[in-house]
Amino acid sequence: MRKISMKTKKLTVAVSIVVVLVFLVLVSVFNHGIFVNYSNELFLVCVLVVIFPSAILDYEHQKWIEAIEDQMSLLVRGVSESQETGLTITKALEKVVQNKMLSGPLSDEVHKLSVQMAWGTSFEDALVNFRERIRSPIVNRFCALVLEASRAGGTIKKVFTATSDFMEEMNEMDKETSAQMRPYIVVIYAAFAVFILTAAILVQSFFAPLQGSPMLMSEASVGSVDAYTDFFYKNMLVSAVTGGLMAGKLGERRVAGGLKHAIILSVVGYALFMFLIPPNWVVTV
């Protein structure tokens, strides 16, 4: 669980794409026949190389964000209670950290916030820096409320008091929304399973028996089943990636959150296809 900067994420994507391109160039130079015999496997490897590192970084960063969001209500309540004793906002933030009311990454971020204010940074500027470092929806809402109240000439102590209950309600609403969207993720997985089953039935029970048979009202014959197998393999991988990204958007309201679903669907889908409709290189062995 750690913060991953946007620069690191972009660099990881760029490096992954470069690795894939170099790999494909080397394969084409040293053994071009691999593209013909193992095109589906190459497609799977390229997909995993591109999205797997990004999925790991996104998972780490999201855990860091969730750890902060889960404790935002404690931060607001702690500052509100400290200000009731007459402490300034800077002292209240320091007391929250010193009393170990917070733990993990939020404690470190609040410490940075209090240090900046102790060095002379205004409360508004320090809060903006706090928001930019975390970039979380819940933190953004909290900072927007406090900043608007401060700019409008309101009392910060009253804002923190009123916001503490609001933050808890927002956390509950986000958790409830995520729980309500889980059935839609199950629907995506179920639809993917139906696609795999349908493809297997078509290849084994429809295209395979018709292979080599003459086409209706034509001198040509039905082509090899290998072409249909390759088509379904590539279609499965594309469906796995797009379906996984859609699952992330529905479940976490983030497209990047679907990278792990894309990996799961791709690997499981290929394993099932390998068992139900073996690829060309397995059949010819």
For each residue, the residues with C-beta under 8 A, 3 or more apart:
1: 60 63 64 67 104 105
2: 60 61 64
3: 61 64 105 133
4: 8 9 57 58 60 61 64
5: 8 9
6: 9 10
7: 10 11
8: 4 5 11 12 57
9: 4 5 6 12 13 54 57 58 61
10: 6 7 13 14
11: 7 8 14 15
12: 8 9 15 16 53 54 57
13: 9 10 16 17 50 54
14: 10 11 17 18
15: 11 12 18 19 53
16: 12 13 19 20 49 50 51 53 54
17: 13 14 20 21 50
18: 14 15 21 22
19: 15 16 22 23 49
20: 16 17 23 24 46 49 50
21: 17 18 24 25
22: 18 19 25 26
23: 19 20 26 27 45 46 49
24: 20 21 27 28 42 46
25: 21 22 28 29
26: 22 23 29 30
27: 23 24 30 31 32 34 35 42
28: 24 25 32 35
29: 25 26 32
30: 26 27
31: 27 34
32: 27 28 29 35 36
33: 36 37
34: 27 31 37 38 42
35: 27 28 32 38 39 42
36: 32 33 39
37: 33 34 280 281
38: 34 35 41 42 281
39: 35 36 42 43 230 234
40: 43 44 230 233 234 237 270 279
41: 38 44 45 279
42: 24 27 34 35 38 39 45 46
43: 39 40 46 47 233 234 237
44: 40 41 47 48 237 266 270
45: 23 41 42 48 49
46: 20 23 24 42 43 49 50
47: 43 44 50 51 237 241 262 266
48: 44 45 51 52 263 266 267
49: 16 19 20 23 45 46 52 53
50: 13 16 17 20 46 47 54
51: 16 47 48 54 55 241 259 262 263
52: 48 49 55 56 263
53: 12 15 16 49 56 57
54: 9 12 13 16 50 51 57 58 256 259
55: 51 52 58 59 259 260 262 263
56: 52 53 59 60
57: 4 8 9 12 53 54 60 61
58: 4 9 54 55 61 62 256 257 259 260
59: 55 56 62 63 260
60: 1 2 4 56 57 63 64
61: 2 3 4 9 57 58 64 65
62: 58 59 65 66 252 254 257
63: 1 59 60 66 67
64: 1 2 3 4 60 61 67 68 105
65: 61 62 68 69 134 136
66: 62 63 69 70
67: 1 63 64 70 71 104 105 106
68: 64 65 71 72 104 105 106 109 134 136 139
69: 65 66 72 136 138 139 171 174
70: 66 67 171
71: 67 68 74 75 102 103 104 106
72: 68 69 75 76 106 138 139 142 167 171
73: 76 77 164 167 168 171
74: 71 77 78 101 102
75: 71 72 78 79 96 101 102 106 110
76: 72 73 79 80 142 160 163 164 167
77: 73 74 80 81 164
78: 74 75 81 82 92 95 96 99 101 102
79: 75 76 82 83 89 92 93 96 160
80: 76 77 83 84 157 160 161 163 164
81: 77 78 84 85
82: 78 79 85 87 91 92 95 96
83: 79 80 86 87 88 89 92 156 157 160 161
84: 80 81 157 161
85: 81 82
86: 83
87: 82 83 91 92 95
88: 83 91 92
89: 79 83 92 93 117 123 156
90: 93 94 114 117 118
91: 82 87 88 94 95
92: 78 79 82 83 87 88 89 95 96
93: 79 89 90 96 97 110 113 114 117
94: 90 91 97 98 114 118
95: 78 82 87 91 92 98 99
96: 75 78 79 82 92 93 99 101 102 110
97: 93 94 100 101 102 107 110 111 114
98: 94 95
99: 78 95 96
100: 97 103 107
101: 74 75 78 96 97
102: 71 74 75 78 96 97 106 107 110
103: 71 100 106 107
104: 1 67 68 71 107 108
105: 1 3 64 67 68 108 109
106: 67 68 71 72 75 102 103 109 110
107: 97 100 102 103 104 110 111
108: 104 105 111 112
109: 68 105 106 112 113 130 133 134
110: 75 93 96 97 102 106 107 113 114
111: 97 107 108 114 115
112: 108 109 115 116 130 133
113: 93 109 110 116 117 126 127 129 130
114: 90 93 94 97 110 111 117 118
115: 111 112 118 119
116: 112 113 119 121 125 126 129
117: 89 90 93 113 114 120 121 122 123 126
118: 90 94 114 115
119: 115 116
120: 117
121: 116 117 125 126 129
122: 117 125 126
123: 89 117 126 127 150 156
124: 127 128 147 150 151
125: 116 121 122 128 129
126: 113 116 117 121 122 123 129 130
127: 113 123 124 130 131 143 146 147
128: 124 125 131 132 143 147
129: 113 116 121 125 126 132 133
130: 109 112 113 126 127 133 134 139 143
131: 127 128 134 135 139 140 143
132: 128 129 135
133: 3 109 112 129 130
134: 65 68 109 130 131 139
135: 131 132 139 140
136: 65 68 69 139 140
137: 140 141 174
138: 69 72 141 142 167 170 171 174
139: 68 69 72 130 131 134 135 136 142 143
140: 131 135 136 137 143 144
141: 137 138 144 145 170
142: 72 76 138 139 145 146 163 167
143: 127 128 130 131 139 140 146 147
144: 140 141 147 148
145: 141 142 148 149 159 163 166
146: 127 142 143 149 150 156 159 160 163
147: 124 127 128 143 144 150 151
148: 144 145 151 152
149: 145 146 152 154 155 156 158 159
150: 123 124 146 147 154 156 159
151: 124 147 148
152: 148 149
153:
154: 149 150 158 159
155: 149 158 159
156: 83 89 123 146 149 150 159 160
157: 80 83 84 160 161
158: 149 154 155 161 162
159: 145 146 149 150 154 155 156 162 163
160: 76 79 80 83 146 156 157 163 164
161: 80 83 84 157 158 164
162: 158 159 165 166
163: 76 80 142 145 146 159 160 166 167
164: 73 76 77 80 160 161 167 168
165: 162 168 169
166: 145 162 163 169 170
167: 72 73 76 138 142 163 164 170 171
168: 73 164 165 171 172
169: 165 166 172 173
170: 138 141 166 167 173 174
171: 69 70 72 73 138 167 168 174 175
172: 168 169 175 176
173: 169 170 176 177
174: 69 137 138 170 171 177 178
175: 171 172 178 179
176: 172 173 179 180
177: 173 174 180 181
178: 174 175 181 182 251 252
179: 175 176 182
180: 176 177 183
181: 177 178 184 185 250 251
182: 178 179 185 186 251
183: 180 186 187
184: 181 187 188 247 250 251
185: 181 182 188 189 247 250 251 261
186: 182 183 189 190
187: 183 184 190 191
188: 184 185 191 192 243 244 246 247 250 261
189: 185 186 192 193 247 265
190: 186 187 193 194
191: 187 188 194 195 243
192: 188 189 195 196 239 240 243 265 269
193: 189 190 196 197
194: 190 191 197 198
195: 191 192 198 199 236 239
196: 192 193 199 200 236 269 272 273 276
197: 193 194 200 201
198: 194 195 201 202
199: 195 196 202 203 232 235 236 273 277
200: 196 197 203 204 273 276 277
201: 197 198 204 205 206
202: 198 199 205 206 207 228 232
203: 199 200 206 207 208 225 228 229 232 277
204: 200 201 208 276 277
205: 201 202 208 209
206: 201 202 203 209 210
207: 202 203 210 211 222 225 228
208: 203 204 205 211 225
209: 205 206 213
210: 206 207 213 222
211: 207 208 222 223 224 225
212: 221 222
213: 209 210 221 222
214: 218 219 220 221 222
215: 218 220 221 222
216:
217:
218: 214 215
219: 214
220: 214 215
221: 212 213 214 215
222: 207 210 211 212 213 214 215
223: 211 227 228
224: 211 227
225: 203 207 208 211 228 229
226: 229 230 280 283
227: 223 224 230 231
228: 202 203 207 223 225 231 232
229: 203 225 226 232 233 277 279 280
230: 39 40 226 227 233 234 279 280
231: 227 228 234 235
232: 199 202 203 228 229 235 236 273 277
233: 40 43 229 230 236 237 270 273 279
234: 39 40 43 230 231 237 238
235: 199 231 232 238 239
236: 195 196 199 232 233 239 240 269 270 273
237: 40 43 44 47 233 234 240 241 266 269 270
238: 234 235 241 242
239: 192 195 235 236 242 243 265 269
240: 192 236 237 243 244 262 265 266 269
241: 47 51 237 238 244 245 262 265 266
242: 238 239 245 246
243: 188 191 192 239 240 246 247 261 262 265
244: 188 240 241 247 248 258 259 260 261 262 263 264 265 266
245: 241 242 248 249 255 258 259 261 262
246: 188 242 243 249 250 258
247: 184 185 188 189 243 244 250 251 258 261
248: 244 245 251 252 254 255 256 257 258 259 260 261
249: 245 246 252 253 254 255 257 258
250: 181 184 185 188 246 247 253
251: 178 181 182 184 185 247 248 257 258
252: 62 178 248 249 257 258
253: 249 250 257
254: 62 248 249 257 258
255: 245 248 249 258
256: 54 58 248 259
257: 58 62 248 249 251 252 253 254 260
258: 244 245 246 247 248 249 251 252 254 255 261 262
259: 51 54 55 58 244 245 248 256 262 263
260: 55 58 59 244 248 257 263 264
261: 185 188 243 244 245 247 248 258 264 265
262: 47 51 55 240 241 243 244 245 258 259 265 266
263: 48 51 52 55 244 259 260 266 267
264: 244 260 261 267 268
265: 189 192 239 240 241 243 244 261 262 268 269
266: 44 47 48 237 240 241 244 262 263 269 270
267: 48 263 264 270 271
268: 264 265 271 272
269: 192 196 236 237 239 240 265 266 272 273
270: 40 44 233 236 237 266 267 273 274
271: 267 268 274 275
272: 196 268 269 275 276
273: 196 199 200 232 233 236 269 270 276 277 279
274: 270 271 278 279 282
275: 271 272 278
276: 196 200 204 272 273
277: 199 200 203 204 229 232 273
278: 274 275 282 283
279: 40 41 229 230 233 273 274 282 283
280: 37 226 229 230 283 284
281: 37 38 284 285
282: 274 278 279 285
283: 226 278 279 280
284: 280 281
285: 281 282
